[in-house]
Amino acid sequence: MKATTIKVEGELLTELERRKPPAQSLSAFVKSILRRDLLHRQLAEASVRYAAFLAGNPEERDWLAEWEGADLASKPARRRRR
């Protein structure tokens, strides 16, 4: 496994130490920040791809609009048996 050392100093180090939970090491805190940032970026990219997908697929876009308008709070109507 490849490891990288990054030097953090000055105001950045002070701010990180101030914001990290007392029970967490600085390394673990920085890793958690990086993981959250990467997840945020992945989700942003996915939303752009999904918007492009909807723009290129009007059937899917129409189905989604219908689904979003569905009444999910009311009890479904009972079907008649045949």
OpenMM code with the backbone's topology and positions (N, CA, C; nanometers):
from openmm import Vec3, app, unit

residues = "MET LYS ALA THR THR ILE LYS VAL GLU GLY GLU LEU LEU THR GLU LEU GLU ARG ARG LYS PRO PRO ALA GLN SER LEU SER ALA PHE VAL LYS SER ILE LEU ARG ARG ASP LEU LEU HIS ARG GLN LEU ALA GLU ALA SER VAL ARG TYR ALA ALA PHE LEU ALA GLY ASN PRO GLU GLU ARG ASP TRP LEU ALA GLU TRP GLU GLY ALA ASP LEU ALA SER LYS PRO ALA ARG ARG ARG ARG ARG".split()
positions = [
    Vec3(0.0848, -0.1172, 0.0000),
    Vec3(0.0000, 0.0000, 0.0000),
    Vec3(0.0891, 0.1231, 0.0000),
    Vec3(0.0598, 0.2138, -0.0899),
    Vec3(0.1354, 0.3370, -0.1020),
    Vec3(0.0903, 0.4355, 0.0064),
    Vec3(0.1850, 0.4995, 0.0713),
    Vec3(0.1534, 0.5987, 0.1747),
    Vec3(0.2149, 0.7317, 0.1356),
    Vec3(0.1494, 0.8388, 0.1743),
    Vec3(0.1978, 0.9731, 0.1436),
    Vec3(0.1979, 1.0555, 0.2714),
    Vec3(0.3024, 1.1312, 0.2887),
    Vec3(0.3103, 1.2209, 0.4034),
    Vec3(0.2894, 1.3623, 0.3522),
    Vec3(0.1996, 1.4337, 0.4165),
    Vec3(0.1719, 1.5720, 0.3791),
    Vec3(0.2008, 1.6591, 0.4995),
    Vec3(0.2771, 1.7629, 0.4774),
    Vec3(0.3113, 1.8531, 0.5874),
    Vec3(0.2010, 1.9579, 0.6018),
    Vec3(0.1455, 1.9650, 0.7221),
    Vec3(0.0419, 2.0626, 0.7531),
    Vec3(0.0975, 2.1505, 0.8642),
    Vec3(0.0915, 2.2823, 0.8417),
    Vec3(0.1491, 2.3732, 0.9416),
    Vec3(0.0733, 2.5051, 0.9456),
    Vec3(0.1108, 2.5887, 1.0357),
    Vec3(0.0556, 2.7231, 1.0436),
    Vec3(-0.0921, 2.7261, 1.0769),
    Vec3(-0.1626, 2.8199, 1.0118),
    Vec3(-0.3055, 2.8395, 1.0380),
    Vec3(-0.3876, 2.7148, 1.0077),
    Vec3(-0.3522, 2.6435, 0.9016),
    Vec3(-0.4265, 2.5230, 0.8656),
    Vec3(-0.4175, 2.4192, 0.9773),
    Vec3(-0.2981, 2.3965, 1.0284),
    Vec3(-0.2795, 2.3012, 1.1371),
    Vec3(-0.3562, 2.3451, 1.2613),
    Vec3(-0.3489, 2.4723, 1.2929),
    Vec3(-0.4195, 2.5250, 1.4100),
    Vec3(-0.5698, 2.5045, 1.3958),
    Vec3(-0.6231, 2.5342, 1.2781),
    Vec3(-0.7672, 2.5200, 1.2546),
    Vec3(-0.8101, 2.3737, 1.2588),
    Vec3(-0.7312, 2.2858, 1.1999),
    Vec3(-0.7628, 2.1430, 1.2043),
    Vec3(-0.7634, 2.0910, 1.3477),
    Vec3(-0.6623, 2.1276, 1.4238),
    Vec3(-0.6551, 2.0829, 1.5637),
    Vec3(-0.7710, 2.1386, 1.6450),
    Vec3(-0.8129, 2.2603, 1.6146),
    Vec3(-0.9237, 2.3225, 1.6875),
    Vec3(-1.0553, 2.2519, 1.6568),
    Vec3(-1.0734, 2.2065, 1.5339),
    Vec3(-1.2005, 2.1482, 1.4918),
    Vec3(-1.2127, 1.9973, 1.5102),
    Vec3(-1.1031, 1.9285, 1.5272),
    Vec3(-1.1112, 1.7823, 1.5377),
    Vec3(-1.1706, 1.7419, 1.6721),
    Vec3(-1.2444, 1.6301, 1.6733),
    Vec3(-1.2966, 1.5803, 1.8007),
    Vec3(-1.1811, 1.5414, 1.8933),
    Vec3(-1.1953, 1.5654, 2.0217),
    Vec3(-1.0854, 1.5370, 2.1154),
    Vec3(-1.0382, 1.3917, 2.1129),
    Vec3(-1.1292, 1.2989, 2.0886),
    Vec3(-1.0925, 1.1570, 2.0916),
    Vec3(-1.0305, 1.1089, 1.9605),
    Vec3(-1.0231, 1.1946, 1.8607),
    Vec3(-0.9741, 1.1531, 1.7293),
    Vec3(-0.8349, 1.2096, 1.7044),
    Vec3(-0.7496, 1.1282, 1.6423),
    Vec3(-0.6163, 1.1769, 1.6076),
    Vec3(-0.6275, 1.2742, 1.4902),
    Vec3(-0.5272, 1.3568, 1.4748),
    Vec3(-0.5265, 1.4522, 1.3643),
    Vec3(-0.5272, 1.3783, 1.2301),
    Vec3(-0.4495, 1.2707, 1.2209),
    Vec3(-0.4456, 1.1921, 1.0961),
    Vec3(-0.5824, 1.1351, 1.0619),
    Vec3(-0.6502, 1.0769, 1.1592),
    Vec3(-0.7828, 1.0200, 1.1352),
    Vec3(-0.8813, 1.1290, 1.0961),
    Vec3(-0.8719, 1.2450, 1.1587),
    Vec3(-0.9615, 1.3558, 1.1268),
    Vec3(-0.9398, 1.4041, 0.9835),
    Vec3(-0.8161, 1.4208, 0.9443),
    Vec3(-0.7851, 1.4665, 0.8082),
    Vec3(-0.8326, 1.3617, 0.7066),
    Vec3(-0.8109, 1.2332, 0.7356),
    Vec3(-0.8592, 1.1271, 0.6459),
    Vec3(-1.0106, 1.1339, 0.6309),
    Vec3(-1.0818, 1.1581, 0.7415),
    Vec3(-1.2281, 1.1647, 0.7336),
    Vec3(-1.2727, 1.2842, 0.6494),
    Vec3(-1.2027, 1.3950, 0.6610),
    Vec3(-1.2341, 1.5133, 0.5801),
    Vec3(-1.2115, 1.4822, 0.4321),
    Vec3(-1.1021, 1.4181, 0.4016),
    Vec3(-1.0716, 1.3840, 0.2624),
    Vec3(-1.1739, 1.2857, 0.2060),
    Vec3(-1.2123, 1.1855, 0.2866),
    Vec3(-1.3138, 1.0897, 0.2408),
    Vec3(-1.4459, 1.1600, 0.2112),
    Vec3(-1.4881, 1.2497, 0.3018),
    Vec3(-1.6135, 1.3225, 0.2811),
    Vec3(-1.6065, 1.4095, 0.1565),
    Vec3(-1.4925, 1.4746, 0.1356),
    Vec3(-1.4776, 1.5584, 0.0177),
    Vec3(-1.4836, 1.4746, -0.1103),
    Vec3(-1.4167, 1.3598, -0.1106),
    Vec3(-1.4210, 1.2728, -0.2284),
    Vec3(-1.5629, 1.2231, -0.2545),
    Vec3(-1.6339, 1.1855, -0.1491),
    Vec3(-1.7723, 1.1419, -0.1651),
    Vec3(-1.8573, 1.2557, -0.2216),
    Vec3(-1.8398, 1.3752, -0.1695),
    Vec3(-1.9132, 1.4918, -0.2195),
    Vec3(-1.8882, 1.5113, -0.3689),
    Vec3(-1.7635, 1.4994, -0.4100),
    Vec3(-1.7288, 1.5162, -0.5512),
    Vec3(-1.7902, 1.4048, -0.6374),
    Vec3(-1.7871, 1.2811, -0.5861),
    Vec3(-1.8465, 1.1693, -0.6603),
    Vec3(-1.9968, 1.1895, -0.6771),
    Vec3(-2.0622, 1.2327, -0.5706),
    Vec3(-2.2067, 1.2552, -0.5785),
    Vec3(-2.2397, 1.3703, -0.6729),
    Vec3(-2.1573, 1.4741, -0.6734),
    Vec3(-2.1793, 1.5863, -0.7654),
    Vec3(-2.1644, 1.5395, -0.9110),
    Vec3(-2.0628, 1.4581, -0.9364),
    Vec3(-2.0438, 1.4039, -1.0718),
    Vec3(-2.1617, 1.3143, -1.1112),
    Vec3(-2.2084, 1.2328, -1.0181),
    Vec3(-2.3210, 1.1441, -1.0465),
    Vec3(-2.4467, 1.2247, -1.0773),
    Vec3(-2.4674, 1.3349, -1.0072),
    Vec3(-2.5872, 1.4154, -1.0337),
    Vec3(-2.5810, 1.4785, -1.1720),
    Vec3(-2.4628, 1.5167, -1.2164),
    Vec3(-2.4475, 1.5723, -1.3517),
    Vec3(-2.4763, 1.4637, -1.4556),
    Vec3(-2.4228, 1.3426, -1.4324),
    Vec3(-2.4477, 1.2320, -1.5255),
    Vec3(-2.5959, 1.1953, -1.5286),
    Vec3(-2.6614, 1.1973, -1.4124),
    Vec3(-2.8030, 1.1635, -1.4064),
    Vec3(-2.8874, 1.2693, -1.4772),
    Vec3(-2.8532, 1.3953, -1.4585),
    Vec3(-2.9261, 1.5026, -1.5278),
    Vec3(-2.9098, 1.4873, -1.6794),
    Vec3(-2.7902, 1.4516, -1.7242),
    Vec3(-2.7675, 1.4298, -1.8676),
    Vec3(-2.8477, 1.3092, -1.9162),
    Vec3(-2.8535, 1.2052, -1.8336),
    Vec3(-2.9326, 1.0871, -1.8684),
    Vec3(-3.0794, 1.1244, -1.8855),
    Vec3(-3.1345, 1.2006, -1.7908),
    Vec3(-3.2744, 1.2418, -1.7999),
    Vec3(-3.2986, 1.3312, -1.9212),
    Vec3(-3.2025, 1.4184, -1.9505),
    Vec3(-3.2174, 1.5065, -2.0661),
    Vec3(-3.2205, 1.4263, -2.1961),
    Vec3(-3.1493, 1.3162, -2.1999),
    Vec3(-3.1438, 1.2345, -2.3207),
    Vec3(-3.2479, 1.1249, -2.3271),
    Vec3(-3.3262, 1.1087, -2.2209),
    Vec3(-3.4263, 1.0026, -2.2157),
    Vec3(-3.5600, 1.0582, -2.1688),
    Vec3(-3.6375, 1.1164, -2.2592),
    Vec3(-3.7641, 1.1793, -2.2205),
    Vec3(-3.8628, 1.0815, -2.1560),
    Vec3(-3.8618, 0.9540, -2.1981),
    Vec3(-3.9516, 0.8556, -2.1365),
    Vec3(-3.9214, 0.8401, -1.9878),
    Vec3(-3.7946, 0.8299, -1.9571),
    Vec3(-3.7532, 0.8164, -1.8174),
    Vec3(-3.7891, 0.9427, -1.7396),
    Vec3(-3.7663, 1.0569, -1.7994),
    Vec3(-3.7975, 1.1853, -1.7345),
    Vec3(-3.9468, 1.1950, -1.7059),
    Vec3(-4.0312, 1.1531, -1.8017),
    Vec3(-4.1759, 1.1561, -1.7824),
    Vec3(-4.2189, 1.0582, -1.6738),
    Vec3(-4.1595, 0.9381, -1.6746),
    Vec3(-4.1924, 0.8394, -1.5725),
    Vec3(-4.1559, 0.8922, -1.4348),
    Vec3(-4.0394, 0.9547, -1.4245),
    Vec3(-3.9946, 1.0099, -1.2968),
    Vec3(-4.0890, 1.1200, -1.2497),
    Vec3(-4.1332, 1.2050, -1.3387),
    Vec3(-4.2274, 1.3110, -1.3015),
    Vec3(-4.3578, 1.2508, -1.2502),
    Vec3(-4.4039, 1.1441, -1.3156),
    Vec3(-4.5262, 1.0765, -1.2710),
    Vec3(-4.5063, 1.0149, -1.1324),
    Vec3(-4.3931, 0.9515, -1.1122),
    Vec3(-4.3633, 0.8878, -0.9842),
    Vec3(-4.3536, 0.9926, -0.8731),
    Vec3(-4.2888, 1.1043, -0.9021),
    Vec3(-4.2746, 1.2101, -0.8011),
    Vec3(-4.4100, 1.2691, -0.7619),
    Vec3(-4.5077, 1.2645, -0.8522),
    Vec3(-4.6395, 1.3174, -0.8230),
    Vec3(-4.7324, 1.2172, -0.7553),
    Vec3(-4.6845, 1.0954, -0.7355),
    Vec3(-4.7691, 0.9921, -0.6756),
    Vec3(-4.7968, 1.0230, -0.5289),
    Vec3(-4.9178, 0.9897, -0.4846),
    Vec3(-4.9574, 1.0086, -0.3456),
    Vec3(-4.9090, 0.8877, -0.2660),
    Vec3(-4.8006, 0.9053, -0.1935),
    Vec3(-4.7427, 0.7954, -0.1164),
    Vec3(-4.7929, 0.7942, 0.0276),
    Vec3(-4.8675, 0.8952, 0.0662),
    Vec3(-4.9141, 0.9051, 0.2040),
    Vec3(-5.0471, 0.8335, 0.2246),
    Vec3(-5.1280, 0.8276, 0.1219),
    Vec3(-5.2602, 0.7660, 0.1352),
    Vec3(-5.2517, 0.6148, 0.1205),
    Vec3(-5.3456, 0.5488, 0.1850),
    Vec3(-5.3538, 0.4048, 0.1747),
    Vec3(-5.3959, 0.3681, 0.0322),
    Vec3(-5.3324, 0.2688, -0.0290),
    Vec3(-5.3678, 0.2316, -0.1658),
    Vec3(-5.5105, 0.1787, -0.1733),
    Vec3(-5.5715, 0.2002, -0.2868),
    Vec3(-5.7066, 0.1484, -0.3092),
    Vec3(-5.7003, -0.0032, -0.3155),
    Vec3(-5.8036, -0.0668, -0.2634),
    Vec3(-5.8075, -0.2132, -0.2627),
    Vec3(-5.8508, -0.2635, -0.3998),
    Vec3(-5.7797, -0.3599, -0.4502),
    Vec3(-5.8134, -0.4180, -0.5812),
    Vec3(-5.9286, -0.5156, -0.5673),
    Vec3(-6.0106, -0.5210, -0.6673),
    Vec3(-6.1206, -0.6169, -0.6696),
    Vec3(-6.0676, -0.7505, -0.7187),
    Vec3(-6.1105, -0.8561, -0.6547),
    Vec3(-6.0679, -0.9916, -0.6983),
    Vec3(-6.1517, -1.0341, -0.8167),
    Vec3(-6.0904, -1.1048, -0.9044),
    Vec3(-6.1602, -1.1534, -1.0234),
    Vec3(-6.1971, -1.2980, -1.0075),
] * unit.nanometer
topology = app.Topology()
chain = topology.addChain("A")
for resn in residues:
    res = topology.addResidue(resn, chain)
    for name in ("N", "CA", "C"):
        topology.addAtom(name, app.Element.getBySymbol(name[0]), res)
